[in-house]
Amino acid sequence: MHWTQIYTPVGGSLLLSTIIAALPIVVLLGSLALLRIPAHWAALAGLATALLVVLIVYRMPAQLAFAAAANGALYGLFPIGWIILAAIFV
């Protein structure tokens, strides 16, 4: 499946598109700092916000959006697992 990203999906405005694209980071950090939500729930809220932004605003196909989320999760968890495995052998 092929998809080309449009950098100004919100009315052709780069500023508005940047503000919308920053929503997942704002949700993640706001949940941690202001709402004092545990990190794993804040991360899931940020992930849900990111998926909503790419699906609704950027019109990314759902299959590619969820594949990108899975790729990011595996890319992030692999080094952690590698460190734990090394710690077990030490």
N, C-alpha and C positions, 0 to 999 in steps of 0.2 A: 504494500500500500504506500502511496506517495502523497506527501502533504508538504506544502510550502508555507512557511510562517509569514504572516503579514505583520509588520512592525507597528503599524498605526491602525488598529482595528476600531478604535473608538473615535468615530467622527473624523478620521484622518489626522487627529491631534496626537503628537508624540508625547506631550505632557500628560494628557488624560490617560493615554495608553500605559504610560510608565506608572502612574498612580494606581491604576487597576492591577497592573502586573506586580506591584509591591504589596498588595493585600495579603497574600499568604505569609509574608515575613512580618507584617504588622499584626496579623492574627496570632502568629506563633509567639512573638516577643511580648505582645500585649497580654496574652493569656498567661505567660510565665510571670511577667513583672507586675501587671496591674491586678489581674484576677487571681493570682497565686494558684493556678491550676497545676497539677503534677505534670512533669515533663512529657511523659508518654501520652497523656491526653491532649496536651498542647500541640505536640507533634502531629497527632491524628487530626486535630482541628486545622492545622496549617496544611496538611496534605489534602483534606477535604476541600478547603478553600482553593488550593492550587488546582485541583481537579475541576472544580466548578468554573474557575476563571478560564482554563484552557478549553473546556467543553462549550461554555456559553459565549464568552467574549471572543476568543481566538478561533473558535469553531474547529478545533482539532478533533479528528475522528476518535471515538471512544476506545476503540481497540488500541490505537497508538498511545493514547493518554494513559491507559492502564498498563500497557507494556513499558512505557517510560517510568511510571511509578514503581513497577516491580524491578526494573533495571536499577533504579536509584536505591531501592531498599537492599537489593543484593550487593550492590557496589559498596554500600555503607556497612553492611553486616559482615562481609567477608573479612575485612581487616580485623574486626573485633573477634571473630571466631579464630582467626589465625593467631592472635595474641593469646587467647585463652588456651588454645592447643599448645602453644609454646610454653605457657606457664605450667601446664600440666606435666609436660616432659621435664621441666626444670625441677 
